[in-house]
Amino acid sequence: MIEICDTIDVETYLKLRSVPTIDVRSPREFAKGHISGALNIPLFNDDERAQVGIAYKNRGRNQAIALGLRLVGEKGESLIESLSQFEQGEQVFVHCWRGGMRSEAFAWLTLRTGLRSRRIIGGYKAFRSTAHASFAEHKQIVILSGYTGVGKTALLEDLRSAGEQVIDLEALACHRGSAFGGIGQPDQPTVEQFENELFDEWLEIDPNRPVWIEDESQSIGRINLPTPLWSQMKDAPGIFAEADRESRLELLVREYGDLPAEALGDAIGRVKKRLGGLRYQNAMEALGRNEIAKFADIALSYYDDAYTTAAGKRPRAKLVKYSLKRAGVADSLTDLQRLAQELLTPCC
């Protein structure tokens, strides 16, 4: 039987994530990044944490501890009340930043309320170190690439439904990767939280099976991909999905046609210099007349050129083309899956 107030290392903890996790760091620390699904019950609020830090710097460790004990004592009742959501005898994991005094104090409190507590050794810092290291672990990545509007996201969804391993980086980043990518999307997470969510999915990947990832630059909106993952993506084989221009335009009109004209205008304004004055003017005039297909056609010309230029700067060692039935729809997912296996099979 697990002893209450025991400790657990991060590697073991990651295998037991069904147990509730309590993050006792301050709200600001939690908002910057946290373990997915963790519950924030802060031992100190942001101002109190700052006060303890100043006390430690100016007056020493013992004075900081004394101040911390006083602050915790003043809110003891509310902390105990926050634990009433758990059942008597329920097991919880507890952590702070380094797995030090804050989590130790809170674990002691959980003991007094009848919970069984395991404190994570090294705390959130150890979790983050493990996450960073994991992105260097080799996976059988297949990159799905193609021009804008070819329907890569729809293909990934179909592949996932067919049982394939898929990591949708754009969904995790809440951004579709272009100047238009943030329109209609939730606020992007912090880079730290993006990495935490990505780590959750990365842990579940079977390294002996393909994992499909859409072709991306290293930045998705304001999110930068972890460098070890980006390096793997650059070296991975790719499938370049192709579809006729008409169906690509139809897909773009379906995806973006109902978005506010002002937002579309602002987005194309961000690439005005590279688009060129005449194309920008024509695009804005089409938008003003609500001619979304024409607007999309102008934007598509720009993005096709940009994609070709970017691909030329980072050529993929193994890249094969695959013709789609139409944008976002493959004639046969089985053929696409077989092609991925062939790309990943070492040659003689």
VOPAGU-2260 file (C-alpha; in pm, 1 decimal, decimal comma):
REM VOPAGU-2260
SITE   aa  ch    i         X         Y         Z
SITE  MET   A    0       0,0       0,0       0,0
SITE  ILE   A    1     127,9     349,0     -89,8
SITE  GLU   A    2     230,5     550,4     214,0
SITE  ILE   A    3      68,9     892,5     250,9
SITE  CYS   A    4     299,5    1188,5     198,2
SITE  ASP   A    5     532,3     962,0       1,3
SITE  THR   A    6     734,2    1089,2    -294,0
SITE  ILE   A    7     731,3     986,4    -656,8
SITE  ASP   A    8     972,2    1056,5    -942,3
SITE  VAL   A    9     849,3    1222,3   -1261,2
SITE  GLU   A   10     896,7     915,1   -1480,7
SITE  THR   A   11     673,4     703,7   -1255,8
SITE  TYR   A   12     424,5     987,5   -1214,6
SITE  LEU   A   13     376,9    1014,2   -1592,3
SITE  LYS   A   14     252,3     653,3   -1595,5
SITE  LEU   A   15      -9,9     725,0   -1326,5
SITE  ARG   A   16    -174,9    1041,0   -1455,7
SITE  SER   A   17    -529,1     923,1   -1374,4
SITE  VAL   A   18    -465,3    1034,1   -1016,3
SITE  PRO   A   19    -554,0    1403,4    -943,7
SITE  THR   A   20    -257,3    1640,8    -953,5
SITE  ILE   A   21    -246,0    1951,6    -734,5
SITE  ASP   A   22     -19,2    2236,3    -842,3
SITE  VAL   A   23      44,5    2463,7    -541,2
SITE  ARG   A   24     237,2    2731,3    -731,3
SITE  SER   A   25     104,4    3085,6    -758,9
SITE  PRO   A   26    -167,3    3167,9   -1015,4
SITE  ARG   A   27      79,9    3353,8   -1237,6
SITE  GLU   A   28     317,1    3058,1   -1244,6
SITE  PHE   A   29      27,2    2825,9   -1324,6
SITE  ALA   A   30    -102,5    3049,5   -1604,8
SITE  LYS   A   31     238,3    3056,0   -1772,1
SITE  GLY   A   32     241,2    2678,4   -1796,0
SITE  HIS   A   33     119,4    2374,2   -1606,1
SITE  ILE   A   34      79,2    1999,8   -1629,3
SITE  SER   A   35    -230,9    1926,8   -1834,0
SITE  GLY   A   36    -528,7    1854,8   -1610,9
SITE  ALA   A   37    -358,9    1977,1   -1292,7
SITE  LEU   A   38    -566,9    2167,1   -1036,5
SITE  ASN   A   39    -420,8    2493,2    -908,9
SITE  ILE   A   40    -453,9    2535,4    -532,0
SITE  PRO   A   41    -190,9    2804,2    -467,0
SITE  LEU   A   42     -17,6    2808,4    -133,6
SITE  PHE   A   43      65,8    3175,5    -196,5
SITE  ASN   A   44     -94,6    3425,0    -431,1
SITE  ASP   A   45     131,2    3619,6    -668,5
SITE  ASP   A   46     194,6    3907,8    -425,6
SITE  GLU   A   47     264,5    3674,2    -132,8
SITE  ARG   A   48     510,9    3472,3    -337,2
SITE  ALA   A   49     691,0    3794,7    -426,6
SITE  GLN   A   50     701,2    3895,6     -58,6
SITE  VAL   A   51     857,3    3563,7      43,0
SITE  GLY   A   52    1113,3    3595,0    -235,3
SITE  ILE   A   53    1210,5    3945,3    -125,0
SITE  ALA   A   54    1236,6    3829,4     235,2
SITE  TYR   A   55    1466,6    3546,6     133,4
SITE  LYS   A   56    1687,5    3780,7     -68,3
SITE  ASN   A   57    1707,0    4061,2     189,1
SITE  ARG   A   58    1671,7    3885,4     525,6
SITE  GLY   A   59    1770,3    3524,8     470,5
SITE  ARG   A   60    1612,9    3181,0     454,2
SITE  ASN   A   61    1478,6    3162,4     809,5
SITE  GLN   A   62    1296,5    3494,4     781,4
SITE  ALA   A   63    1145,4    3385,6     450,7
SITE  ILE   A   64    1026,1    3060,6     609,3
SITE  ALA   A   65     875,1    3247,4     901,2
SITE  LEU   A   66     687,8    3482,0     667,7
SITE  GLY   A   67     568,3    3187,8     460,1
SITE  LEU   A   68     435,8    3005,9     766,2
SITE  ARG   A   69     249,0    3314,2     879,7
SITE  LEU   A   70      91,1    3367,1     538,0
SITE  VAL   A   71     -13,0    3002,5     513,5
SITE  GLY   A   72    -150,3    3007,5     865,9
SITE  GLU   A   73    -376,4    3299,2     781,9
SITE  LYS   A   74    -538,5    3105,8     498,6
SITE  GLY   A   75    -539,1    2759,2     654,7
SITE  GLU   A   76    -917,6    2737,4     663,3
SITE  SER   A   77    -958,7    2823,9     294,2
SITE  LEU   A   78    -685,2    2576,9     196,0
SITE  ILE   A   79    -859,1    2299,7     387,9
SITE  GLU   A   80   -1188,7    2395,9     225,6
SITE  SER   A   81   -1027,1    2364,1    -118,2
SITE  LEU   A   82    -946,9    2001,0     -37,1
SITE  SER   A   83   -1308,5    1917,0      45,2
SITE  GLN   A   84   -1365,8    1834,0    -323,2
SITE  PHE   A   85   -1169,9    1512,6    -270,5
SITE  GLU   A   86   -1295,3    1198,7     -99,1
SITE  GLN   A   87   -1152,6    1079,6     232,7
SITE  GLY   A   88    -856,3     853,3     162,0
SITE  GLU   A   89    -828,6     962,4    -201,0
SITE  GLN   A   90    -479,1     971,1    -346,4
SITE  VAL   A   91    -341,5    1294,5    -493,8
SITE  PHE   A   92     -12,0    1408,6    -640,8
SITE  VAL   A   93     129,1    1740,9    -520,2
SITE  HIS   A   94     398,4    1958,3    -670,5
SITE  CYS   A   95     541,5    2310,7    -665,8
SITE  TRP   A   96     823,9    2450,5    -879,3
SITE  ARG   A   97    1117,7    2241,9    -750,9
SITE  GLY   A   98     934,6    1996,5    -525,9
SITE  GLY   A   99    1049,4    2189,1    -219,1
SITE  MET   A  100     894,4    2364,0      76,4
SITE  ARG   A  101     563,8    2467,7     -79,4
SITE  SER   A  102     471,8    2115,3    -184,0
SITE  GLU   A  103     607,8    1973,3     142,5
SITE  ALA   A  104     385,5    2207,6     343,6
SITE  PHE   A  105      81,8    2131,2     130,6
SITE  ALA   A  106     143,6    1755,4     143,3
SITE  TRP   A  107     150,6    1780,9     524,3
SITE  LEU   A  108    -185,5    1957,1     509,2
SITE  THR   A  109    -337,8    1689,6     286,3
SITE  LEU   A  110    -231,4    1431,6     541,4
SITE  ARG   A  111    -423,7    1615,5     812,9
SITE  THR   A  112    -739,5    1617,9     598,3
SITE  GLY   A  113    -734,4    1242,4     540,4
SITE  LEU   A  114    -594,0    1232,3     186,8
SITE  ARG   A  115    -309,4    1016,6      65,9
SITE  SER   A  116     -48,0    1239,1     -89,3
SITE  ARG   A  117     254,5    1174,2    -309,2
SITE  ARG   A  118     487,8    1465,9    -369,6
SITE  ILE   A  119     654,0    1481,4    -712,7
SITE  ILE   A  120    1031,6    1487,4    -673,9
SITE  GLY   A  121    1177,6    1788,3    -851,5
SITE  GLY   A  122     830,4    1937,7    -905,4
SITE  TYR   A  123     720,7    2115,1   -1218,8
SITE  LYS   A  124    1083,3    2189,3   -1310,4
SITE  ALA   A  125    1153,8    1815,7   -1337,6
SITE  PHE   A  126     840,8    1770,2   -1548,2
SITE  ARG   A  127     957,2    2043,2   -1786,9
SITE  SER   A  128    1306,0    1892,2   -1814,7
SITE  THR   A  129    1155,0    1555,3   -1898,5
SITE  ALA   A  130     928,5    1714,8   -2159,5
SITE  HIS   A  131    1218,0    1894,1   -2328,6
SITE  ALA   A  132    1430,1    1578,8   -2337,1
SITE  SER   A  133    1145,5    1373,9   -2485,2
SITE  PHE   A  134    1129,8    1577,6   -2806,4
SITE  ALA   A  135    1469,8    1440,8   -2904,8
SITE  GLU   A  136    1340,0    1081,9   -2885,3
SITE  HIS   A  137    1318,6     945,0   -3237,8
SITE  LYS   A  138     972,7     888,8   -3385,6
SITE  GLN   A  139     868,6     757,8   -3727,3
SITE  ILE   A  140     753,8    1097,7   -3855,6
SITE  VAL   A  141     585,8    1140,0   -4191,9
SITE  ILE   A  142     536,8    1500,5   -4301,8
SITE  LEU   A  143     218,2    1583,0   -4489,9
SITE  SER   A  144     288,5    1882,3   -4711,3
SITE  GLY   A  145     118,3    2061,1   -4996,4
SITE  TYR   A  146      10,5    2402,5   -5116,7
SITE  THR   A  147    -232,5    2617,6   -4920,0
SITE  GLY   A  148    -590,4    2498,1   -4959,4
SITE  VAL   A  149    -502,0    2138,6   -5040,8
SITE  GLY   A  150    -681,2    2028,5   -4722,9
SITE  LYS   A  151    -398,1    1889,9   -4512,8
SITE  THR   A  152    -593,7    1929,9   -4186,8
SITE  ALA   A  153    -890,1    1736,5   -4329,4
SITE  LEU   A  154    -657,0    1459,4   -4442,8
SITE  LEU   A  155    -501,0    1438,2   -4098,1
SITE  GLU   A  156    -845,8    1408,4   -3942,8
SITE  ASP   A  157    -933,9    1124,5   -4179,4
SITE  LEU   A  158    -605,5     949,6   -4106,0
SITE  ARG   A  159    -667,5     978,7   -3731,8
SITE  SER   A  160   -1016,2     831,5   -3777,0
SITE  ALA   A  161    -856,0     544,3   -3968,7
SITE  GLY   A  162    -636,9     464,5   -3668,1
SITE  GLU   A  163    -320,5     647,8   -3769,2
SITE  GLN   A  164    -110,1     838,2   -3518,9
SITE  VAL   A  165    -149,5    1210,8   -3582,4
SITE  ILE   A  166     -16,8    1520,0   -3406,2
SITE  ASP   A  167    -202,9    1832,0   -3516,6
SITE  LEU   A  168      41,4    2108,5   -3426,8
SITE  GLU   A  169    -189,1    2381,2   -3554,1
SITE  ALA   A  170    -473,9    2264,0   -3330,7
SITE  LEU   A  171    -240,2    2263,4   -3028,9
SITE  ALA   A  172    -111,3    2610,4   -3120,9
SITE  CYS   A  173    -462,2    2747,2   -3191,3
SITE  HIS   A  174    -331,7    2887,8   -3517,1
SITE  ARG   A  175    -337,3    2769,5   -3879,2
SITE  GLY   A  176       9,5    2891,9   -3959,7
SITE  SER   A  177     -38,2    3174,7   -4211,0
SITE  ALA   A  178    -119,6    3545,3   -4183,4
SITE  PHE   A  179    -483,0    3429,5   -4178,2
SITE  GLY   A  180    -415,2    3152,4   -3928,6
SITE  GLY   A  181    -531,4    3324,3   -3612,5
SITE  ILE   A  182    -870,3    3441,1   -3743,8
SITE  GLY   A  183   -1157,3    3276,3   -3560,5
SITE  GLN   A  184    -920,9    3080,3   -3336,4
SITE  PRO   A  185    -897,8    3087,3   -2955,0
SITE  ASP   A  186    -610,6    3281,0   -2801,1
SITE  GLN   A  187    -283,6    3100,1   -2849,6
SITE  PRO   A  188    -141,3    2926,8   -2542,6
SITE  THR   A  189     192,1    3030,8   -2398,7
SITE  VAL   A  190     489,3    2857,6   -2559,2
SITE  GLU   A  191     538,3    2670,9   -2232,3
SITE  GLN   A  192     181,7    2542,6   -2221,7
SITE  PHE   A  193     193,5    2448,4   -2590,1
SITE  GLU   A  194     499,2    2233,6   -2515,3
SITE  ASN   A  195     320,7    2072,3   -2220,6
SITE  GLU   A  196      17,4    1982,5   -2432,9
SITE  LEU   A  197     244,3    1858,1   -2711,4
SITE  PHE   A  198     437,2    1646,7   -2459,0
SITE  ASP   A  199     112,6    1477,5   -2354,9
SITE  GLU   A  200      55,6    1363,3   -2712,9
SITE  TRP   A  201     422,3    1285,7   -2777,3
SITE  LEU   A  202     421,6    1044,1   -2480,9
SITE  GLU   A  203     143,8     839,2   -2638,4
SITE  ILE   A  204     319,4     791,3   -2973,5
SITE  ASP   A  205     429,6     437,3   -3054,2
SITE  PRO   A  206     783,2     486,4   -3192,5
SITE  ASN   A  207     744,0     177,5   -3411,9
SITE  ARG   A  208     449,6     319,0   -3607,7
SITE  PRO   A  209     422,8     624,8   -3834,8
SITE  VAL   A  210     315,1     954,0   -3683,2
SITE  TRP   A  211     170,1    1208,6   -3924,7
SITE  ILE   A  212     255,2    1577,1   -3882,3
SITE  GLU   A  213     164,7    1864,0   -4112,5
SITE  ASP   A  214     448,2    2054,3   -4274,6
SITE  GLU   A  215     512,3    2371,6   -4074,5
SITE  SER   A  216     771,5    2641,8   -4037,1
SITE  GLN   A  217     933,9    2647,3   -3694,6
SITE  SER   A  218     690,1    2920,5   -3587,0
SITE  ILE   A  219     313,3    2876,5   -3578,7
SITE  GLY   A  220     181,8    3222,1   -3501,3
SITE  ARG   A  221     382,2    3322,2   -3194,7
SITE  ILE   A  222     453,3    2961,2   -3095,8
SITE  ASN   A  223     800,9    2825,3   -3167,5
SITE  LEU   A  224     830,2    2449,4   -3205,6
SITE  PRO   A  225    1085,1    2277,3   -2979,4
SITE  THR   A  226    1415,4    2264,0   -3166,5
SITE  PRO   A  227    1465,2    1883,8   -3130,7
SITE  LEU   A  228    1119,9    1819,4   -3278,0
SITE  TRP   A  229    1178,2    2071,3   -3556,0
SITE  SER   A  230    1505,8    1896,2   -3642,0
SITE  GLN   A  231    1325,9    1563,0   -3668,5
SITE  MET   A  232    1057,0    1718,8   -3886,8
SITE  LYS   A  233    1315,9    1865,7   -4126,1
SITE  ASP   A  234    1483,6    1526,9   -4166,2
SITE  ALA   A  235    1160,1    1328,0   -4201,0
SITE  PRO   A  236    1025,0    1198,8   -4533,8
SITE  GLY   A  237     728,6    1382,5   -4677,7
SITE  ILE   A  238     420,6    1331,2   -4890,7
SITE  PHE   A  239     327,4    1629,3   -5106,4
SITE  ALA   A  240     -49,8    1622,8   -5151,1
SITE  GLU   A  241    -176,1    1774,0   -5475,0
SITE  ALA   A  242    -524,8    1888,8   -5574,9
SITE  ASP   A  243    -665,6    2096,2   -5859,1
SITE  ARG   A  244    -676,0    2470,5   -5805,3
SITE  GLU   A  245   -1055,3    2490,6   -5833,2
SITE  SER   A  246   -1117,3    2253,5   -5542,9
SITE  ARG   A  247    -849,5    2428,7   -5336,9
SITE  LEU   A  248   -1028,3    2760,2   -5388,3
SITE  GLU   A  249   -1360,3    2599,5   -5295,0
SITE  LEU   A  250   -1209,4    2467,6   -4973,4
SITE  LEU   A  251   -1062,0    2808,3   -4883,0
SITE  VAL   A  252   -1395,5    2981,1   -4946,4
SITE  ARG   A  253   -1568,9    2726,0   -4720,1
SITE  GLU   A  254   -1311,7    2773,6   -4443,3
SITE  TYR   A  255   -1268,5    3150,8   -4459,2
SITE  GLY   A  256   -1571,5    3285,4   -4644,7
SITE  ASP   A  257   -1781,5    3347,4   -4333,8
SITE  LEU   A  258   -1506,6    3525,4   -4143,3
SITE  PRO   A  259   -1529,8    3903,2   -4088,8
SITE  ALA   A  260   -1412,3    4102,7   -4390,6
SITE  GLU   A  261   -1218,3    4337,6   -4162,7
SITE  ALA   A  262   -1019,3    4047,0   -4020,9
SITE  LEU   A  263    -943,6    3913,2   -4369,1
SITE  GLY   A  264    -832,1    4259,1   -4480,2
SITE  ASP   A  265    -606,4    4297,5   -4176,4
SITE  ALA   A  266    -454,0    3956,9   -4245,0
SITE  ILE   A  267    -368,2    4023,4   -4607,9
SITE  GLY   A  268    -237,7    4363,6   -4503,4
SITE  ARG   A  269      28,5    4184,6   -4298,5
SITE  VAL   A  270     177,2    4044,5   -4621,9
SITE  LYS   A  271     115,2    4356,4   -4830,4
SITE  LYS   A  272     481,7    4424,6   -4897,3
SITE  ARG   A  273     549,8    4071,5   -5022,4
SITE  LEU   A  274     215,2    4050,8   -5202,8
SITE  GLY   A  275     285,4    4364,2   -5404,2
SITE  GLY   A  276      85,6    4683,6   -5430,8
SITE  LEU   A  277    -128,8    4585,0   -5729,8
SITE  ARG   A  278    -224,0    4241,2   -5596,6
SITE  TYR   A  279    -299,4    4391,2   -5256,6
SITE  GLN   A  280    -522,4    4657,9   -5412,6
SITE  ASN   A  281    -706,3    4398,8   -5623,2
SITE  ALA   A  282    -753,7    4175,4   -5320,1
SITE  MET   A  283    -898,7    4457,8   -5110,0
SITE  GLU   A  284   -1131,4    4561,7   -5391,5
SITE  ALA   A  285   -1256,2    4203,2   -5426,7
SITE  LEU   A  286   -1308,4    4187,3   -5050,8
SITE  GLY   A  287   -1503,3    4512,5   -5059,9
SITE  ARG   A  288   -1734,8    4362,7   -5321,8
SITE  ASN   A  289   -1763,7    4041,8   -5114,7
SITE  GLU   A  290   -1602,6    3845,2   -5395,4
SITE  ILE   A  291   -1440,9    3597,3   -5160,0
SITE  ALA   A  292   -1342,2    3350,8   -5433,8
SITE  LYS   A  293   -1146,6    3621,4   -5616,8
SITE  PHE   A  294    -989,5    3738,2   -5290,8
SITE  ALA   A  295    -889,0    3378,4   -5214,8
SITE  ASP   A  296    -748,0    3334,8   -5566,3
SITE  ILE   A  297    -514,9    3633,5   -5521,4
SITE  ALA   A  298    -406,3    3512,2   -5177,1
SITE  LEU   A  299    -351,6    3161,0   -5315,5
SITE  SER   A  300    -116,6    3288,4   -5585,1
SITE  TYR   A  301      93,1    3458,1   -5319,4
SITE  TYR   A  302     102,6    3156,0   -5088,9
SITE  ASP   A  303     189,3    2914,7   -5370,8
SITE  ASP   A  304     489,5    3130,5   -5456,5
SITE  ALA   A  305     587,7    3161,2   -5090,8
SITE  TYR   A  306     560,5    2783,8   -5036,3
SITE  THR   A  307     777,4    2709,7   -5338,4
SITE  THR   A  308    1041,9    2954,0   -5217,4
SITE  ALA   A  309    1039,8    2812,9   -4862,5
SITE  ALA   A  310    1057,6    2453,3   -4988,3
SITE  GLY   A  311    1356,3    2542,2   -5203,1
SITE  LYS   A  312    1541,7    2674,4   -4899,0
SITE  ARG   A  313    1486,3    2355,2   -4700,5
SITE  PRO   A  314    1457,3    2068,9   -4952,6
SITE  ARG   A  315    1337,2    1739,4   -4809,6
SITE  ALA   A  316    1561,4    1439,3   -4880,7
SITE  LYS   A  317    1264,8    1207,9   -4941,3
SITE  LEU   A  318     951,2    1365,2   -5086,8
SITE  VAL   A  319     689,4    1200,3   -5304,0
SITE  LYS   A  320     380,5    1350,5   -5464,0
SITE  TYR   A  321      31,0    1215,2   -5409,6
SITE  SER   A  322    -268,7    1327,2   -5614,2
SITE  LEU   A  323    -590,5    1376,2   -5421,8
SITE  LYS   A  324    -941,0    1319,9   -5551,7
SITE  ARG   A  325   -1004,2    1681,1   -5457,0
SITE  ALA   A  326    -877,3    1916,1   -5188,6
SITE  GLY   A  327    -901,5    1745,3   -4849,8
SITE  VAL   A  328   -1014,8    1409,0   -4992,3
SITE  ALA   A  329    -790,9    1114,9   -5084,1
SITE  ASP   A  330    -903,9     851,0   -5333,4
SITE  SER   A  331    -778,4     588,1   -5093,1
SITE  LEU   A  332    -644,7     637,1   -4742,2
SITE  THR   A  333    -500,5     287,0   -4770,1
SITE  ASP   A  334    -277,9     403,4   -5055,8
SITE  LEU   A  335    -166,7     702,0   -4849,9
SITE  GLN   A  336     -90,1     478,7   -4550,3
SITE  ARG   A  337     104,5     234,2   -4766,7
SITE  LEU   A  338     305,8     518,8   -4916,0
SITE  ALA   A  339     402,8     634,2   -4567,8
SITE  GLN   A  340     522,9     285,5   -4475,5
SITE  GLU   A  341     731,9     267,6   -4792,8
SITE  LEU   A  342     893,8     603,8   -4715,5
SITE  LEU   A  343     985,7     488,4   -4366,2
SITE  THR   A  344    1124,6     150,8   -4475,2
SITE  PRO   A  345    1504,2     165,6   -4504,1
SITE  CYS   A  346    1634,3      85,7   -4849,6
SITE  CYS   A  347    1870,1    -208,4   -4904,3
